[in-house]
């Protein structure tokens, strides 16, 4: 994944939204169905042209703030292994919602996942789970111990949250990279499926120079050309679903259409 982040062409990361894991309120009672849906979505994302995939426990609302339970981590391990089996050599990463960076590191070490996303890596934010504080010092030290090759993708002013402490999004991005040592920063809109403001993307780009910047929500075939002017790529979930509905399966044709837009820009 680190090599991809240095690519001169925009990179496309598809999201595997894992359905509810055992123990969460919406769990269907059928673990195998959850894993098969993850595999099916991964196949469609890979076939449509994604450069990498990220698996997250999206179906587990309401999320635990910092520490996902053991059954969630175990299910994510199974899902990551299943996804890696069906997509060949594509890089696969993980995001343990809401902000369990330590579990993500363990999953990278145990499954071979090559990158992980942290919603609050530096600074602090008020979220629907309450106050979340970044823990960059421990995250970086644990990465060095467990999986030094795993790329760290850090959100700045993440969606579904309000940053604490003042400061601009550009300053937050500088901190995430310069002091938090993130390999890439992610800029999102206000919520799932909402695109970030172009002016904010431009501010982050100016702040981090040639550092890797990814769009983390709301990118589609309709706004990709504009938004990618400031970004190295995007993490895409909602647009890839049938009819653009986040609860639906991935539609390979929608993936291919966005891939074509990325290729035209590259």
C-alpha positions in Angstrom: 0.0 0.0 0.0 2.9 2.4 0.7 3.9 2.0 -2.9 0.4 2.8 -4.1 0.3 6.0 -2.0 3.3 7.2 -3.9 1.7 6.5 -7.3 1.5 9.4 -9.8 -2.0 8.2 -10.9 -5.0 8.5 -8.6 -5.7 5.4 -6.5 -9.1 3.9 -6.0 -9.8 2.1 -2.7 -13.1 0.2 -2.4 -14.9 -0.3 0.9 -16.2 -3.7 2.0 -18.9 -2.7 4.4 -19.1 -5.8 6.7 -22.6 -6.6 7.8 -23.3 -6.8 11.5 -20.9 -9.0 13.4 -22.0 -11.5 16.2 -22.9 -9.6 19.3 -24.0 -6.4 17.6 -27.7 -5.4 17.6 -28.3 -6.0 13.9 -26.5 -9.4 13.6 -28.6 -11.7 11.4 -27.6 -14.8 13.3 -25.8 -16.2 10.2 -22.1 -15.6 10.3 -21.4 -17.4 7.1 -23.8 -15.1 5.2 -22.0 -12.1 6.6 -18.6 -13.5 5.3 -20.1 -14.5 1.9 -21.5 -11.0 1.4 -18.1 -9.5 2.2 -16.4 -11.9 -0.3 -19.0 -11.1 -3.0 -18.6 -7.3 -2.5 -14.8 -7.8 -2.6 -15.0 -9.7 -5.9 -17.1 -7.0 -7.5 -14.7 -4.2 -6.3 -11.7 -6.0 -7.6 -13.3 -6.9 -10.9 -14.5 -3.3 -11.4 -10.9 -2.0 -11.1 -10.2 -1.0 -7.5 -6.5 -0.7 -6.6 -7.0 -1.7 -3.0 -9.8 -2.7 -0.6 -10.6 -1.8 3.0 -12.8 -3.9 5.3 -14.7 -2.2 8.1 -17.3 -3.3 10.6 -19.9 -0.8 9.2 -22.9 -2.9 10.3 -22.0 -2.8 14.0 -23.9 0.4 14.9 -23.9 1.8 17.5 -20.1 1.5 17.7 -17.9 1.1 20.7 -15.7 4.2 21.2 -12.2 2.7 21.6 -12.3 -1.0 22.1 -14.2 -3.4 19.8 -15.2 -6.6 21.5 -13.4 -9.9 20.9 -16.2 -11.3 18.7 -16.0 -8.3 16.4 -12.3 -8.6 16.0 -12.5 -12.3 15.4 -15.2 -11.8 12.7 -13.1 -9.1 11.1 -10.1 -11.5 11.0 -12.3 -14.1 9.2 -13.6 -11.4 6.8 -10.1 -10.1 6.0 -8.8 -13.6 5.3 -11.8 -14.4 3.1 -11.4 -11.1 1.2 -7.7 -11.6 0.7 -8.4 -15.1 -0.7 -10.8 -13.8 -3.4 -8.9 -10.7 -4.6 -5.5 -12.1 -5.2 -2.6 -9.7 -4.7 -4.6 -6.5 -4.2 -3.7 -4.6 -1.0 -6.4 -5.1 1.7 -6.7 -2.9 4.8 -9.0 -2.6 7.8 -10.8 0.1 9.8 -12.1 -1.0 13.2 -14.9 1.4 14.0 -15.1 3.6 15.9 -11.5 4.1 16.8 -9.8 0.9 17.7 -6.4 1.4 16.2 -4.8 -1.3 18.4 -7.2 -3.9 17.1 -6.5 -2.8 13.6 -2.8 -3.3 14.2 -3.4 -6.8 15.5 -5.5 -7.6 12.5 -2.8 -6.4 10.1 -0.2 -8.6 12.0 -2.4 -11.7 12.1 -4.0 -11.5 8.6 -1.4 -9.8 6.4 -3.6 -6.7 5.8 -1.3 -4.0 4.5 -2.9 -0.8 5.8 -5.3 0.5 8.4 -7.5 3.6 8.9 -7.8 5.6 12.1 -10.6 8.1 12.4 -9.0 10.1 15.3 -5.2 9.6 15.2 -4.1 13.0 16.6 -6.2 15.7 18.4 -9.6 15.0 19.8 -13.2 15.0 18.5 -16.7 15.0 19.9 -18.6 12.1 18.2 -21.8 10.2 18.7 -19.7 7.8 20.8 -18.6 10.7 23.0 -15.2 12.3 23.3 -12.4 10.5 21.4 -8.8 11.4 21.8 -6.1 10.4 19.4 -3.3 8.1 20.6 -0.6 8.4 18.0 2.3 7.7 20.4 1.0 4.2 21.3 -0.3 3.5 17.8 3.1 4.2 16.2 5.0 2.2 18.8 2.7 -0.8 18.5 3.0 -0.6 14.7 6.7 -0.8 14.9 6.4 -3.9 17.1 3.7 -5.7 15.2 3.5 -4.7 11.6 6.0 -2.1 10.6 5.1 -2.3 6.9 1.4 -1.4 7.4 0.4 2.0 6.1 -1.4 4.3 8.5 -4.3 6.3 6.9 -5.5 9.1 9.3 -8.7 11.1 9.1 -8.5 14.8 9.8 -11.7 16.5 11.0 -13.4 13.2 10.4 -17.1 12.8 9.5 -19.8 12.3 12.1 -17.7 14.3 14.5 -16.7 17.8 15.6 -13.0 18.6 16.3 -12.0 20.0 19.6 -9.4 22.6 20.4 -9.7 24.9 17.5 -7.3 25.1 14.6 -7.9 24.7 10.9 -8.2 21.5 8.9 -4.8 22.3 7.4 -3.2 22.5 10.8 -4.8 19.2 11.7 -3.4 17.6 8.6 0.1 19.0 9.3 -0.1 17.5 12.8 -1.4 14.1 11.6 1.5 13.8 9.2 4.3 15.8 10.8 3.8 14.8 14.4 1.5 11.8 14.1 3.6 10.3 11.3 0.6 9.2 9.2 1.4 7.9 5.8 -1.7 9.6 4.3 -4.5 11.9 5.5 -8.1 11.5 4.7 -10.6 14.3 4.3 -14.4 13.5 4.5 -17.7 15.3 4.2 -20.0 15.7 7.2 -21.2 12.1 7.0 -21.3 8.8 5.1 -21.9 9.5 1.4 -21.3 13.3 1.7 -18.5 14.8 -0.3 -15.9 17.1 1.3 -15.8 20.8 0.5 -13.4 21.5 -2.3 -11.9 24.5 -0.4 -11.1 22.2 2.5 -9.3 19.8 0.2 -7.3 22.6 -1.3 -6.4 23.8 2.2 -5.1 20.4 3.2 -3.2 20.0 0.0 -1.5 23.4 0.6 -0.7 22.4 4.2 0.9 19.0 3.5 2.6 19.7 0.2 3.3 16.5 -1.6 2.0 14.3 1.2 -0.7 11.7 0.3 -4.3 13.0 0.5 -7.3 10.7 0.1 -11.0 11.7 -0.2 -12.8 9.6 2.4 -16.5 10.0 1.6 -19.0 11.2 -1.1 -16.9 10.7 -4.2 -18.8 9.7 -7.3 -18.5 9.7 -11.1 -20.1 13.1 -11.1 -17.7 15.0 -8.8 -14.5 12.9 -9.2 -12.8 15.1 -11.7 -13.2 18.2 -9.6 -12.3 16.6 -6.2 -9.3 14.7 -7.5 -7.7 17.9 -8.6 -6.3 18.2 -5.0 -6.2 14.5 -4.0 -4.1 11.4 -4.7 -7.1 9.2 -4.7 -10.3 8.2 -2.8 -11.8 5.6 -0.5 -15.2 4.9 -2.0 -18.1 2.9 -0.4 -21.6 4.3 -1.0 -21.3 5.2 -4.7 -20.3 1.6 -5.5 -23.5 0.1 -4.1 -26.5 -0.8 -6.2 -28.4 2.5 -6.9 -26.0 4.3 -4.6 -27.7 2.9 -1.5 -25.2 2.0 1.2 -27.1 -1.0 2.4 -27.1 -2.7 -1.0 -24.4 -5.0 -2.5 -21.6 -3.6 -4.6 -22.5 -3.1 -8.3 -19.5 -4.0 -10.4 -20.7 -1.7 -13.3 -20.6 1.4 -11.0 -17.1 0.5 -9.9 -16.0 0.2 -13.5 -17.5 3.6 -14.4 -15.6 5.3 -11.7 -12.5 3.5 -12.6 -12.8 4.9 -16.1 -13.0 8.4 -14.7 -9.9 7.8 -12.6 -8.0 6.4 -15.6 -9.0 9.4 -17.7 -7.5 11.7 -15.1 -4.3 9.7 -14.7 
